[in-house]
Amino acid sequence: MSITIEELNKLDKDTYQIIDIRDKEEVQKDEMPGAVYVPSDEIETSEKVDLSKKLIICCRIGKISIDVAERLREKGVDAVSLEGGYTAWLLDSIKRKEAESISRDVEQSIRKKFRKKIWRSVYRVEKTQCLWQNFFRNLNFTINLNLK
């Protein structure tokens, strides 16, 4: 049994624990925040593992974790394999950061355009107001000249 990264993201973080079973060198190079590194043969005996939660077993690409999760389920542990493993998690993480970046850029662009639009409007109002004031001054001056 396995779980996709999308399904994992929908779960309440307090209901599961990610167990990273990749090699120690791989884990040191690229850690998964919130994941616990435990070799696959030590999962049941490790103090780091909370067996009362659903265990999400994660390897590099999701192949080895299938066997580990199946072995744990046979022993009565609620365990599933993360489809795509660390690679799927990393791609999802990159997509999220990209989406946040795009969202931030769009928001800044909208704010920039909005400010420009406001300043243009203010400038137009002031320009129009000046034109009307000049018109009335000239009109008043012309009327005053005609009356004298």
Secondary structure, DSSP 4 states (H G I P E B T S, - for coil): -EE-HHHHHHS-GGGEEEEE-S-HHHHHHS--TT-EE--GGGTTT-TT--TTSEEEEE-SSSSHHHHHHHHHHHTT--EEEETTHHHHHHHHHHHHHHHHHHHHHHHHHHHHHHHHHHHHHHHHHHHHHHHHHHHHHHHHHHHHHHH-
